Amino acid sequence: FLLPKKCLFVLDKLRINSLKLQGATLGNNSNVRNDVFIAFPKNFSLGDNVTLGPYSRIFNYSDFIVGDNTEIGPGLH
């Protein structure tokens, strides 16, 4: 079933806040879509206006930095 857009917005915000609580750095207007796995959020950094597509898997044993104005499609491994 499909969730209303308002629910999806709330889930996106919860996901971002959860990553920040775990030590990730996310720039303004950056978004991490659903079902993304990040091994070490404390080593994870997104610049401004970045979108990380759904179902992506990031095994970042060292720093993983994405610059500003970047869009990464779904299923990054």
Backbone hydrogen bonds, N-H to C=O, Kabsch-Sander energy under -0.5 kcal/mol:
donor,donor_aa,acceptor,acceptor_aa,energy
7,C,4,P,-0.6
8,L,4,P,-1.8
9,F,5,K,-2.2
10,V,6,K,-1.9
11,L,7,C,-2.4
12,D,8,L,-2.3
13,K,9,F,-2.1
14,L,10,V,-2.3
15,R,11,L,-2.2
16,I,12,D,-2.2
17,N,13,K,-2.5
18,S,14,L,-2.3
19,L,15,R,-2.0
20,K,16,I,-2.2
21,L,17,N,-2.3
22,Q,18,S,-1.2
23,G,20,K,-1.6
24,A,19,L,-2.4
25,T,44,F,-2.4
26,L,24,A,-0.5
27,G,46,L,-1.2
27,G,47,G,-0.8
30,S,27,G,-1.4
31,N,50,V,-3.0
33,R,31,N,-0.5
33,R,52,L,-2.6
36,V,33,R,-0.5
37,F,56,S,-2.6
39,A,58,I,-2.8
43,N,40,F,-2.2
44,F,41,P,-1.8
45,S,64,F,-2.5
46,L,25,T,-3.0
47,G,66,V,-1.8
49,N,28,N,-3.0
50,V,47,G,-0.5
51,T,70,T,-2.0
52,L,31,N,-2.5
53,G,51,T,-0.6
53,G,72,I,-2.2
55,Y,34,N,-1.8
56,S,53,G,-0.8
57,R,76,L,-3.7
58,I,37,F,-3.0
59,F,57,R,-0.6
60,N,58,I,-1.0
61,Y,59,F,-1.1
64,F,43,N,-3.1
66,V,45,S,-2.3
69,N,48,D,-2.7
72,I,51,T,-3.1
73,G,71,E,-0.6
75,G,54,P,-2.4
76,L,73,G,-0.6
